[in-house]
């Protein structure tokens, strides 16, 4: 165990309650903050946090801070009281308040909030870790107590031995992540939303679970188009064929994982393209949104935007959840999912305010079953918002939406959203292992 110590003063006074004389406690030990794993772990792994060497029933505050790649600080804190032996284990001791309360072993990560409004925690360079600094402070004032113990922990996005392979094949711009052991492995294409560029952090983490995962860029990256006016399925078809033909990818079919616009595109790929065995759609749309989808001589026009349905929240944010016409009205915008023979898993945040993800999942299920196709699996998460990420990412409940051109509410409450992310991560791995035929390697993390 890697321990870092700060020696406390010889005596410290604690007032039990107003009107009582101070209680003087002799501190004979150094406080230690211990982490397991000690120095580093993968971002989606649970972290055991414990404090020893405190006075019996000593009140302390634990603080966490992380600086993202743009320099923004994310912080959380929680108040605790040591047990009769002067020990504190976050897996057994409930927080008494702060950024969260109750028994939350990983709350110091998932409850972090940025010091910059409307800012989302995103990892862009998976070859470097996020560094989390943890502190134990005397007393219950998050900014006032003396520091008793301190530790620094690295949270990595590449498990030991995972290989990162940049892909520039034909028009395809991507990064392929391969597990350390010899293949072949089940293959998955990973797609993110309207932010553009190339995000690798989900693909890199999944590769540590026994999958060959290709993070695929589709606009605003390298020499790809700078905008999304038309999504040409031929580009995605090229990516599918590349991954299917890779010598370390197990066939015959591959999987798709997409969130938001990436989920919408995953549905279109599964509807138009061959070779896709399984697809996980996280808060995706069944309608084309903001751009045309085309494949060969077919086009799907974007659904109508109902600008008069945009509302304002009490915090002055735009709420656009009702701002898209129903694809049951704009029928030409409905992605023809009935053509697909893909097995689907839909992961739905029931407080998603980006668009009506639960409604879309239900309509897809109806359409598939009406055409004699397999009923998809739908898992709904109460009070979860739009950005359902790998475990322990802080909730991004509001931020800039590039298509709207303003800050919008994405929905979600921190605790249920954190629970949703933990469960969704396990569900999608189990689904892909089952549908793509492989041994399930993951170990269930703790919240």
C-alpha positions in Angstrom: 0.0 0.0 0.0 1.4 3.4 -0.9 0.8 5.7 2.1 1.5 9.4 2.5 1.5 10.9 6.0 1.2 14.3 7.6 2.0 14.4 11.3 -0.9 16.1 13.2 -0.3 18.3 16.3 0.1 16.6 19.6 -3.3 17.7 20.9 -6.4 18.9 19.2 -9.6 20.3 20.7 -13.1 19.2 19.6 -16.3 20.7 20.9 -18.9 18.0 21.2 -21.8 20.5 21.2 -22.5 24.1 22.2 -22.2 24.8 25.9 -19.9 21.8 26.6 -16.2 22.2 27.4 -13.8 21.2 24.6 -12.7 17.6 24.5 -8.9 17.2 24.4 -7.7 14.1 22.6 -4.1 13.0 22.6 -3.1 12.0 19.0 -0.4 9.4 19.4 -0.4 8.1 15.8 0.2 9.6 12.4 -2.9 9.7 10.2 -2.5 7.7 7.1 -4.6 7.7 3.9 -4.4 4.3 2.2 -5.6 3.5 -1.3 -6.0 0.1 -2.9 -4.8 -0.3 -5.6 -2.1 2.0 -4.2 -0.5 4.1 -6.9 -2.5 3.6 -10.1 -5.7 1.9 -11.4 -7.9 2.0 -14.5 -10.5 4.7 -14.6 -13.4 2.2 -14.4 -11.9 0.2 -11.5 -13.2 0.8 -8.0 -10.8 2.4 -5.5 -10.7 1.4 -1.8 -10.1 4.5 0.4 -9.3 4.2 4.1 -7.9 6.5 6.8 -6.1 5.2 9.9 -4.4 6.7 12.9 -7.1 9.2 13.7 -8.5 9.9 17.2 -11.6 7.9 18.2 -14.7 9.5 16.6 -12.6 12.3 15.2 -14.5 14.4 12.7 -12.6 14.8 9.4 -13.3 16.0 5.8 -12.1 14.1 2.8 -11.4 16.2 -0.4 -10.6 15.1 -3.9 -9.4 17.3 -6.8 -8.6 16.5 -10.4 -7.3 18.8 -13.1 -8.5 18.0 -16.7 -6.4 18.5 -19.8 -7.8 22.0 -20.3 -6.8 23.1 -16.8 -10.2 23.0 -15.3 -10.4 21.7 -11.7 -13.0 19.1 -10.6 -13.6 18.8 -6.9 -15.6 16.9 -4.3 -15.6 16.7 -0.5 -17.4 14.7 2.2 -17.6 14.9 6.0 -16.9 11.7 8.0 -16.4 10.6 11.6 -13.8 8.0 12.5 -14.9 4.9 14.4 -13.9 4.0 18.0 -10.5 2.8 16.8 -9.7 6.0 14.9 -10.3 4.4 11.5 -12.4 5.3 8.6 -13.2 3.0 5.6 -15.3 4.6 2.8 -16.8 1.1 2.0 -18.2 0.9 5.6 -18.5 4.5 6.8 -21.3 6.7 5.6 -20.6 10.3 4.6 -22.3 12.8 6.8 -22.7 15.4 4.1 -20.8 17.5 1.6 -20.8 16.6 -2.1 -22.8 13.4 -1.2 -24.0 11.6 1.8 -24.4 8.0 2.9 -22.3 5.0 2.0 -20.6 6.0 -1.2 -17.1 4.4 -1.6 -16.5 6.1 -4.9 -18.4 9.4 -4.2 -15.2 11.4 -4.2 -14.9 10.7 -7.9 -18.4 10.6 -9.3 -19.6 13.6 -7.3 -16.8 15.9 -8.5 -18.0 19.2 -9.9 -16.0 21.6 -12.2 -15.0 25.0 -11.1 -16.0 26.2 -14.6 -19.8 26.2 -15.3 -21.2 23.9 -18.0 -18.0 21.9 -18.3 -17.8 18.2 -19.0 -15.0 15.9 -18.0 -13.5 14.4 -21.2 -10.3 12.4 -21.6 -8.6 13.2 -24.9 -5.2 11.7 -24.5 -5.7 8.1 -23.2 -1.9 7.6 -23.1 -1.7 9.8 -20.0 -3.7 9.3 -16.7 -5.9 11.7 -14.8 -4.2 12.4 -11.5 -6.5 12.5 -8.5 -5.3 14.2 -5.3 -6.9 13.1 -2.1 -6.7 14.9 1.3 -7.8 14.3 4.9 -8.6 17.5 6.8 -9.2 17.9 10.5 -12.8 18.8 11.3 -15.9 19.3 9.2 -15.0 22.6 7.4 -14.0 21.7 3.8 -11.6 24.6 3.5 -10.6 25.3 7.1 -9.1 22.2 8.7 -5.4 21.3 9.0 -4.3 18.6 6.5 -3.7 15.3 8.3 -2.9 13.1 5.3 -2.6 13.3 1.6 -2.3 10.8 -1.4 -1.9 11.1 -5.1 -3.5 8.5 -7.4 -3.2 7.9 -11.1 -6.4 6.8 -13.0 -5.4 5.3 -16.3 -7.3 4.6 -19.5 -5.0 2.0 -21.0 -4.9 -1.3 -19.0 -1.4 -2.8 -18.9 -0.6 -4.3 -22.3 -3.5 -2.8 -24.2 -2.2 -1.8 -27.7 -3.2 1.5 -29.3 -3.0 1.4 -33.1 -3.8 4.6 -35.1 -5.9 3.8 -38.2 -5.6 5.7 -41.5 -6.9 3.2 -44.1 -8.6 4.5 -47.2 -11.0 7.2 -45.9 -11.2 5.7 -42.4 -9.8 7.8 -39.5 -9.8 5.9 -36.2 -7.9 4.4 -33.4 -8.0 0.6 -32.8 -7.4 -0.7 -29.3 -6.4 -4.4 -28.9 -6.2 -6.5 -25.7 -2.7 -7.6 -24.6 -3.1 -11.3 -25.2 -3.1 -12.9 -28.7 -6.4 -12.6 -30.6 -8.7 -12.9 -32.4 -11.1 -10.8 -30.3 -14.8 -9.7 -30.7 -14.7 -6.4 -32.6 -16.6 -3.3 -31.7 -16.9 0.2 -33.4 -17.3 3.0 -30.9 -19.1 6.2 -31.8 -19.6 9.5 -29.9 -21.8 12.5 -30.5 -21.9 15.9 -32.1 -18.7 17.1 -30.5 -16.7 15.7 -33.5 -13.1 14.7 -33.4 -11.9 11.4 -32.1 -12.6 10.3 -28.5 -10.8 7.2 -27.4 -11.4 6.8 -23.7 -14.3 4.4 -23.8 -12.7 2.2 -26.5 -9.4 2.1 -24.6 -11.2 1.0 -21.4 -13.3 -1.6 -23.2 -10.2 -3.1 -24.9 -9.0 -4.0 -21.4 -12.1 -6.3 -21.1 -11.2 -8.5 -24.1 -12.6 -6.6 -27.1 -10.9 -5.2 -30.1 -12.5 -1.7 -30.1 -12.1 0.9 -32.8 -12.9 4.5 -31.8 -14.2 6.0 -35.1 -14.1 9.7 -36.1 -16.7 10.8 -38.6 -16.4 14.6 -38.8 -14.2 17.5 -37.7 -11.1 15.4 -37.5 -8.0 15.2 -39.7 -9.1 15.4 -43.3 -12.7 14.4 -42.6 -15.6 16.8 -43.4 -15.8 19.8 -41.0 -19.6 19.7 -40.7 -22.3 17.1 -40.5 -24.6 18.2 -43.4 -24.8 14.7 -44.8 -23.8 11.4 -43.1 -22.7 9.1 -45.9 -23.1 5.5 -44.8 -20.4 4.5 -47.3 -17.8 5.9 -45.0 -19.1 3.8 -42.1 -19.3 0.8 -44.3 -15.6 1.2 -45.1 -14.9 1.2 -41.3 -17.1 -1.9 -40.8 -15.3 -3.8 -43.6 -11.9 -2.7 -42.2 -12.6 -4.0 -38.7 -14.2 -7.2 -39.9 -11.2 -8.0 -42.1 -8.6 -7.3 -39.4 -6.6 -10.4 -38.6 -7.1 -9.9 -34.8 -10.9 -9.5 -35.0 -13.1 -12.5 -34.6 -15.9 -12.8 -37.1 -18.2 -13.1 -38.8 -19.9 -10.0 -37.4 -18.9 -7.1 -35.2 -20.6 -4.9 -32.6 -21.5 -1.2 -32.5 -21.5 1.1 -29.5 -22.9 4.6 -29.8 -24.1 7.4 -27.6 -26.3 10.3 -28.6 -25.6 11.1 -32.3 -23.3 8.1 -32.3 -26.3 6.0 -31.2 -28.4 7.4 -34.1 -25.6 6.6 -36.5 -25.3 3.2 -35.1 -28.9 2.6 -35.8 -28.5 3.7 -39.4 -25.4 1.5 -39.8 -27.3 -1.5 -38.4 -30.2 -0.7 -40.8 -28.3 -0.2 -44.0 -25.0 -2.2 -43.6 -24.2 -5.9 -43.4 -21.9 -7.6 -40.9 -23.2 -6.0 -37.7 -24.2 -8.6 -35.2 -24.9 -6.5 -32.1 -25.5 -2.9 -31.3 -25.6 -1.0 -28.0 -27.4 2.4 -28.3 -27.0 4.8 -25.3 -29.6 7.6 -25.5 -29.9 7.5 -29.3 -32.5 8.8 -31.7 -34.5 6.8 -34.2 -34.8 9.9 -36.4 -32.2 11.6 -38.4 -31.5 14.8 -36.4 -29.7 17.9 -37.8 -28.5 16.3 -41.0 -29.4 13.9 -43.8 -28.4 10.3 -43.7 -27.6 8.8 -47.1 -26.7 5.4 -48.5 -26.4 4.8 -52.2 -29.6 6.1 -53.7 -31.5 6.5 -50.4 -31.7 9.5 -48.2 -33.3 10.1 -44.8 -34.1 13.8 -44.3 -33.6 15.4 -40.8 -36.6 15.6 -38.6 -38.3 19.0 -38.2 -37.0 21.2 -35.4 -39.9 22.8 -33.4 -38.2 26.0 -32.2 -41.3 27.2 -30.5 -41.1 24.2 -28.2 -37.8 25.1 -26.7 -38.3 26.0 -23.0 -36.1 27.8 -20.5 -35.3 26.3 -17.1 -35.3 28.3 -13.8 -31.5 28.4 -14.2 -31.7 30.1 -17.6 -30.8 27.0 -19.6 -32.6 25.9 -22.8 -34.6 22.7 -22.5 -34.9 21.2 -26.0 -36.5 17.8 -25.1 -39.7 18.8 -26.9 -38.0 20.6 -29.8 -37.9 17.7 -32.3 -41.0 16.6 -34.3 -42.0 13.0 -33.6 -40.7 10.6 -36.3 -44.3 9.2 -36.2 -45.3 12.5 -37.8 -42.1 13.1 -39.9 -42.2 9.5 -41.1 -39.5 10.0 -43.7 -37.0 10.8 -40.9 -37.6 7.4 -39.2 -34.4 5.3 -39.6 -35.6 2.0 -41.2 -34.6 -0.3 -38.3 -36.9 -3.0 -39.5 -34.3 -3.9 -42.2 -31.8 -4.8 -39.5 -31.1 -8.3 -38.2 -28.8 -6.9 -35.5 -29.4 -7.7 -31.8 -30.0 -4.4 -29.9 -29.5 -3.2 -26.4 -30.9 0.2 -25.6 -29.6 2.0 -22.5 -31.9 4.9 -21.6 -31.6 7.7 -19.1 -35.2 8.5 -18.2 -34.3 12.1 -17.3 -32.5 12.7 -20.7 -33.4 16.2 -21.8 -31.4 16.2 -25.0 -34.2 14.3 -26.7 -36.8 11.6 -26.0 -34.5 8.6 -25.7 -37.1 6.4 -24.0 -39.8 7.1 -26.5 -37.3 6.4 -29.4 -36.3 3.1 -27.8 -39.9 2.0 -27.4 -40.8 3.0 -31.0 -37.8 1.0 -32.3 -38.9 -2.0 -30.3 -42.5 -1.7 -31.7 -41.2 -1.3 -35.3 -38.8 -4.3 -35.0 -41.5 -6.6 -33.5 -44.1 -5.5 -36.1 -41.7 -6.7 -38.8 -41.1 -10.1 -37.1 -37.7 -9.1 -35.7 -36.2 -10.0 -32.3 -37.5 -7.8 -29.5 -34.6 -5.6 -28.4 -33.4 -5.3 -24.8 -34.2 -1.9 -23.2 -32.8 -0.9 -19.8 -34.2 2.3 -18.4 -32.4 4.3 -15.6 -34.6 6.6 -13.5 -33.1 10.1 -12.9 -30.2 9.4 -15.3 -29.4 12.1 -17.8 -28.0 12.1 -21.4 -24.3 11.5 -21.0 -24.2 7.9 -19.7 -20.4 7.4 -19.5 -18.1 4.7 -18.2 -18.2 4.4 -14.4 -17.1 7.3 -12.1 -17.3 10.1 -14.6 -19.0 13.1 -13.0 -22.5 13.9 -14.2 -22.6 16.6 -17.0 -26.1 17.9 -16.4 -25.8 21.0 -18.6 -23.5 22.3 -21.3 -23.0 23.6 -24.8 -24.9 21.8 -27.5 -23.3 22.5 -30.9 -26.5 22.0 -32.9 -28.5 24.3 -30.6 -25.6 26.8 -30.3 -26.4 27.4 -26.6 -26.1 25.8 -23.2 -28.9 23.3 -22.6 -29.9 21.0 -19.8 -28.9 17.3 -20.3 -30.8 16.1 -17.2 -29.8 13.7 -14.5 -29.2 13.6 -10.8 -25.7 12.8 -9.6 -26.3 9.7 -7.4 -28.8 7.8 -9.7 -26.8 8.8 -12.8 -23.6 7.4 -11.2 -25.5 4.1 -10.4 -26.7 4.1 -14.0 -23.2 4.4 -15.4 -21.9 1.6 -13.3 -24.7 -0.8 -14.3 -24.7 0.3 -18.0 -21.0 -0.5 -18.2 -21.6 -4.0 -17.0 -24.7 -4.5 -19.1 -23.0 -3.6 -22.4 -20.0 -5.8 -21.7 -22.2 -8.8 -20.9 -24.3 -8.1 -24.0 -21.3 -7.9 -26.3 -19.7 -11.0 -24.8 -22.9 -12.9 -25.3 -23.7 -11.7 -28.8 -20.2 -11.7 -30.2 -19.2 -15.0 -28.6 -16.4 -14.6 -26.1 -15.5 -15.2 -22.5 -16.7 -12.5 -20.1 -13.5 -11.0 -18.5 -14.9 -8.1 -16.5 -15.1 -7.9 -12.7 -18.0 -5.9 -11.3 -16.8 -2.7 -9.8 -18.3 -1.1 -6.8 -20.0 2.3 -6.7 
